Amino acid sequence: MSTTVRIPPTLRAEVGGERQVPAQGGTVREVIEDLTSRFPGLEKQLVEDGDIAPYVNVYVEGEDVRTLDGIETPVREGATVILLPAMAGGA
């Protein structure tokens, strides 16, 4: 199953500067595993203890996967997955 994964500016260096990359998988876990197998630098940015890192928001077709089935959320063929690491900082 082919999915489009949108990559935020903070992670683009890990994927050669691309704004979006294709990925394979029927669940968010499989999509992330496919991405991290090709772009190993993403793993420490996205995964913690075998789950989505707490500071990362993942959306499938605009739905926050934390309100669905988390890392086991199904991803249909042609879906768009958006990765949004939380931004740190402030005054």
Stockholm file with secondary structure:
# STOCKHOLM 1.0

chainA/1-91         MSTTVRIPPTLRAEVGGERQVPAQGGTVREVIEDLTSRFPGLEKQLVEDGDIAPYVNVYVEGEDVRTLDGIETPVREGATVILLPAMAGGA
#=GR chainA/1-91 SS CEEEEECCGGGGGGGTTCSEEEEECSBHHHHHHHHHHHCGGGHHHHEETTEECTTEEEEETTEEGGGTTGGGCBCCTTCEEEEEECCCCCC
#=GC SS_cons        CEEEEECCGGGGGGGTTCSEEEEECSBHHHHHHHHHHHCGGGHHHHEETTEECTTEEEEETTEEGGGTTGGGCBCCTTCEEEEEECCCCCC
//
